[in-house]
């Protein structure tokens, strides 16, 4: 066979709408007969800084249109519409630039493709990192990165660095970028399955997808943009394609394969997987049709003895933005500046929520919740204690040392969350829920000591939590994952640190809330909303 080179990912066009940031920092120089695009490294810094700022507060118009579609769909459930409407309201708050769309402002990720006729003269990663650093220092974003000092000792980096920066070589005289901020919830819902040729038939693949959709759950804040990638020259190549496909980076791939092994989108299977997601009835967090906005299925070449399959999502905080540097200047993808235009004239009709006074003694709050079935929509008013991963580990250390459970953990519901920085003049920074499942290991022990009797977070939980709530009379309440900005603006009245201040965003806080939206997910009788869906 004759030699043939095939571009592995032949993206056929770029229909992105860009805005021009500046004509500065770029010039064309001659090197013999070749023209070289010379970029002042300050241009890289500027582009990264602006990209991280825009993507933290704005979303793509197409993503917002998908949310409006849910509200307009007569087949959507009330809960689907409630989530979609809240997410659109959240976008309208975030675009003002004070409160980021999600409190988990993510790991900063940069993928660059640098033309061989582009010259910067520096370590590009350093200047891109400096731009990222600038945004996280200047804006009300959260520092989520922890760095290891030893195998088991960690500390917050205090800057949200390091970033993940991957730069590839390509032909040409321009530099193109994909910037992402990936939150922990959606990153944790990236799966790799090492399969074989036996998967590659209609029946087996459909059964596999149906089984694995349940792995997604709601912890990563649906509705999702779901990516399913089948094949890959390595597991690493497969998962890299998953991430880019979920960011719509591969939307303009071909739709059929060839003998060179080009990647392609399978539109037929995209429709099939989307239907499977709709029929799962998981919905946009609390039951319904819209677990996913859409699906991308990418087929890749593979080693004959291996068939990696990857699945991942971009969540309701769909934070992806393209950039490019050409001889004409520095450009950034135009995100939506007026999300309010996607809001309906009137809110979707919903049954009245049940108001719960959290300032009553814990036994009275539990007795009140016990009157209502799972799926009941609530409005919470009063005091919550905020604690997440490290704080739970600290509480366990206290119990293990023979000391009693702190009274605040017994007297108040526990909200699993960690806020972004507080804007000047506001009570709170963006302050949405984190994934409940990470705290599942603590629930039985804590409830046995009278703590964590009411928990508030996002996503589905294990049977161990259901069993503990049944045994000790506890409840798990689900909060909408995603609308962190509007929660901070409309529902959180005050925030005070009560323990472990050295933990930064992981410190234990006391917050006062008004009309805080939630649903009963797990009750004191052994009922679990998500387990019911599965059956």
N, C-alpha and C positions, 0 to 999 in steps of 0.2 A: 504494500500500500504506500502511496506517495505521502510525503510529509504534508500535513495541513494544520495550520494554527487556527484555533477557534477561541475567540473572546468568550470566557466562561459565562459572563453576564452581559450580553449584548443589549444594553438599554437603548431603545430605538429613538427616543426623543426626550427632551426635558421641557414639559409644558408648565413649569413653575413660573409664577409671577414674582419677579424680584423688584426690590426697591434699591436705589443707589445710595450708599452711605457717603461716599466721597470719591473724588478723583485723585486724592493725595496718596502718597506712599507707593505709587507704581510708576515705572518708566520702562521704556523699551531701549535696550542697548544692543549694539552690533558686536558680534564675536565672529570675525571672519565673514562668511556669507550667512551666518545664522543670526536671527533676532532672538534676544533673550529678554524675557519678562523679569525685571528685577523688582523685588518687593522689599520695601523697608519693613523690618520685623515689627515695627510699631503698627503696621497695617494688620498683621495677624492678631496682635493684642486687641486692637479696636474691633475687629470682626468677631472675635470670641466674646468680648465683653458685651457687645450689642446683641449677639445671638442668645447668650444666656439670659440677658434681661428680657428680651422679647418673648422667649419661649416660656419664661416663668410666669408671665402675666397675660399672654394672649394665646389663642388657639387658631388652627386653620379654619377657614370658612366652611370647608367641606365637612369637617367634624361637627361643627355647630349645626349645619344643615341636617346631619344625620340625627341629632337630638330632636330637632323640630319635627322630623319625620315620625318619630315615636309618638309625639303628642298628637299628631294629625292622624295616626293610624287607628281606625276603629277596632282593630283586633288587639291593640295593646291593652294590657290590664291597667287598672287604676294605679297600681304600684309602679308599673313601667313609666306611666306618665308623670307620676309624682317625682320619681328620680330624675327623669329627663328635664322636667321643669326646674327642679332645684339646681341641676348642673348648668342650665342656661342662665339662671339667676346668678349663679356663682361666677360664670364667665363675665357677666355684666359688671360685677363688683371688682373682679381681679383686673380687668382691663384699665381700671383707674390708676393702677401702678403702685398702690400701697400694700395690698394684700395679695400674695401669690395664689394662684388657683388651687394649689395643694400645699399642705404644711410640710410634706416630705418633698423638699425641693431637689432631691435626687442626687445621684452620682452624675457628675458632668462627663459626658462622653463625646469625643470628637473623632469622626472618620474623615480623613482627607485623602484626595487623589491629586498628586502633585505632578504636573507635566514635566517632561524631561528638559524643556526649555524655560523652566522657572528657577530663579535663583534667589535665595534669601540670605545665605552666608551665615546662618545661625542654626542652633537646635530649635526647630520650629515648635516642638513640644513645650519648650520653656516659655516662649512668648504667647502661645495659646493658653497655657496654664496661667500666665500673668493676667490675661484678659478675663479668664474665669474667676480668678482670685478677686479682681477688681469688682466684679458684679456681686459676688457673695459678700464682700465687705461693705459695699455701698447700699445694697438693697435689703429688704426685709426677708431674707432667705435664711434657711436653717442649715447649720453645719451638721451633717449626718455622718461624715467619714470618721471612723476610728482607726487608729494606727497601732500595730503591735509593737510593744517594747520588749516583751519576751513571748514565749509561746502562749502564755495565759494572761499576761498583763497588757491592757490596752488603755488608750486615752483618746479623747476627741482631738482631731488635728487642729480645731479652732479656725479653719479656713475653708472647709469642704474640699480641700485637696487631700490626696492626689486625685487628679482626673485620669480617665482612661483615654489615651490618645493613640490612634492607629493611623499611620500615614503610608499610602501606597504610591508606587511610581506608575506613571502612564505616559502616553504620547501627548504632545501638544504643548501649548504655551499659556496654559491657564491652570488654575488651582481650584478645585471644587471641594465642598465640605457637606457633611451631614452632622449637625449638632443635636444631641439628645440630652435630656435630663431624666434619668431612669430611677423612679422610686423603688424602695425595697419591696413593696407589695407586689408590683408587676414583675420585677426582676425575679422574685421567688417563684413565680408561676411560669418559668421557662423549664421545659422538660426535654430530656434526651432519652430516646428509647432505641436500644440496639436490637434491630430486627433482622430478618432474613428474607430471601426471595419468596418465602411462603406467604408473606404479607401482601404481595403484589398481585392481587386479584380482587374483583369487585366485592365479593362476599367478605373476605378477610379484612380488607381495608375498611369497609363500612362498619363492621363489628368492632374493630380496633378504635375507630374514631368515636363511636358511641360510648365505649367504655372510658376513653381518656378524657372526653369532655367533662365528665364528672370530676376529674382531678382538678379542673380549673377552679370550681367553686366560685365564690363571690369576693374572696379576700383581696383581690387586686383591683377592685372598683370597676365592675362593668357598668355600661355596655363596653365590650372590648372590640378592638380591631385585632382579629385573630390571624396568626400566621402558622401554617402547617407546611413543613419542608420535608420532602421525602428524597432520600439519597444524600450524596455528598462524598467528595474524595476523602474526607475525614470527618470525625465527629465535630472538630473545631469549625470546619468549613460549613457544616450543617447549621450549627448554632449561630454563627455569624450571619448566615442568610436569614435565619429566623428573625433576628433583631432588625435587620434592614427591611425585610418584607413587612414586619408589623408597623414600621414607620412609613410605609408606602413608597420606599425608595425603589422597589423593583416593579412598580405598577406598569411600567412601559417595556417590560420584557416581551419577547415573542410568546405566542400562545401555542406553539408546537415545538417538538424537539427535532434534532437532526443528528447525522452520524458523527459530527464533531463534538457532540456532548453539550450543546448550549443549554443553559438553564431556561426554563419556560414556565409560564403560568398555565395551570389547568383550569379553565373556566368552568367546565362541567363539574369538576370536583369541588370547586369553590361554592357552587350552588348547592351541591349535595351536603357539604359540611355545614353551610349556613342553615339549611333545613333541619339538620340534626340538632344544631344549637337551639333553634326555635322550639323544636319539639321536646327538648329537655325540660321545658317549663321553669327553668331556674330564673330566667328573666333578668331585668336590670336590678339585681340585688335582692328583690323580695318577691319573686315569682312573676312569671309572664313569658313573653315572647322574645324579649330583647337581651339575651345574654351577650349577643354580638351585634355590632353594627353591620359588619361585613367580614369576609374571610378571604385570605390570600393563600392559595396552594401553589407551592413552587416545587417543581421536579428537577432533580439534579442527577448527574452521573454518579456511579458508585463502584467500589471494588466488588468483584463477583461474590466474595465471601462475607460481605458486610452491607447492611442497609440501615444506616442511621436515620431516625425519624425525629424531627424536632418540632416542638410546639411552644408558642409564646404569644404574648399579647402586648399591645399598647392600650393603656387603661383609659379611664375617663379624663385623666390629665394627659392628653395625647400630645406630649411635649417633644416635637420633632421640628427641626427647621433647617433648611438648606442655605448655603452661602457659596459665593464664588468670588475669585479675584481674577480679573482679566486686564488686558492693556487699557480698557476703558474705565477701570476703577474697581471699587470694592462693593459687592452687592449682597443683600440678605433677602431671604424669602419674605414676601409680604403676608403677614398674618392678619386676622380679622380685628379691626379697630372699633367696630360697632356691633358687638354681639346682641345688643338689645333688639336689633331688627329681626332676630330669629324667635323672640318671645311672642307667644300668642297675645291677643288683645285682652283676653280674660284667662285666669288660671284654670287648669283642668279641674273639673268637679271631683271632690273627694268627700267621703264620709267624715264627719267630725271626729277629731282625735280625742282620746281620753287624757285629761289633765292629771298629772301625778305630782304631788307635793313632796319633794325630796327632803324637806326640813322636818318632817315628822320622825319619830323614833323608828329605827330600822324594822322592828316587828310590825309596826303599822303600815309601813310602805310595802313590805312583803305581803301582808294580808290584803292590801288593796290590789296589788298586781295579780294575786291569786284568783281574783274574781273574773279575769278576762282570758280568752283563749289566745293561743299563739296567732301571730299575724296582726294582732290589735295594734293600731297606730296610736302613739302616745305623744303628749307634750310634757316635757320634764321641766320643772321649776324648782330651783333651790341649789343645794351644794353637791358638787361632785369632787371626788379625789382623783387626781390624774397620776397614773403610774404605768410604766411600760417595762421593757425587758430588764434593764439593769436594776431598776427599783425593785422589781419582783425578786430578783436574785438577792438583793440586800435584805429584803424582808425574810426570805428563807434563811439567810445566815443568822438573823435575829432569832428565829424559831429554833434553828439547829443548836444555838448556844444556850437554849433553855429559857430565854426571855419571852415575855408575852407578846402576842400580836399587838402592834400599835393600835391605839383606840381609833385613830382616823380611818384605819382600814376596816374597822368593824361598824362604825357609825354611819358611814356614807357609801353610796355606790362608787365603784371604781371605773374610771374612764381610761381606757388604754389609748394614750395619745402622747405626742411630743410636739410643742408649738414651734412655728417659725418666729423670727424676731418680731417684737411689737413695734408697729409704727408710732411715731410721735403723736400724742394726743388720743390714742386709742387704748382700749382696755386690754386688747389681746392681738397677737399676730395670728395668721392663719392657723387653724387648730382643729383639723379633722381627725377622725379616728384612725388608729393603726390596726394591723391585722391581729385578730383575736387569737388565732391558733397558736401563736408563739408563746402564749401564756397558759396554754391548756395544762401543761405539766404541773402547774402550781395549784390548780383550782381545788382538787379534793383536799389536799393538806390545809390550804388556807381556810376553806369553808369549815373544816373540822375544828378550827380555832376561832370561828365566828367572823372571819373576814371574807371579802370578795363575795358577799351574799347577793349583791346585784352588780353585774358587770356590763359595761357598755363599750362596744367596739364595732368593727366591721368584719364581715365574712363568716363562713360556716366553721363549726367546731367539731371536735371528736366526740365519740360516744362517752368517753370518760367524763367530759363536762356535763353531758346530759344526765349521766348516772349520779354525779356529785350533786347536781341541783335537785334531783329527785330525793337523794338521801338526806340532804341538809336543808331543803326548802329554799333553794336559791333560784336566781333568774339570770339569763343572759339576754340583754337587749341589743338589737342591731341598730347602728347608726348608718346613715348614708355615707358610703365612701366616696370622696371626691370634692364635695362643696365646702372646702375648708375656709375659703374667704368669706362666704356669706354667713357661715356659723360664727366667725369672729366678729363680723359687723353687726349681726342681728340677734345673736343668741347668747353670747358670752359677755357677762356684765363686769366681772372682775377676775383677776388672777393673782394668787399669792403663793410663794414657795413655802412649804411647810417642813420639808426634810430633804436631806442629801443635796444641798445647793451646789456642791462641787460637781455634780453630774451634768450640769448644763441643761440641754433640752430634755434629758432623762430624769431630772429632779422631780420629786413628788410635789405636786401643786394642789391647791384648793381653788376651785373655780365656782363662781355663781352663774347659773344659767337661767334663761327665761325662754319658755316655749321651744325648748330644744327637741327636735324631732327624733323619734325612735320607734322601733317595732319590738314586740315581744317575740323572740326567736326560740328560746328554750325556757320552759316553765318548771315549776316545782312538782309537777306530776309526771315527769318523764317524757314530755312531748317536745319535739324538736322540729322546727319548720323545715329545715333543709333535709332532714331524714325523711320527713313525710313526702317531700318532692321526689326523692330518690325512689320511692315506692309507689 
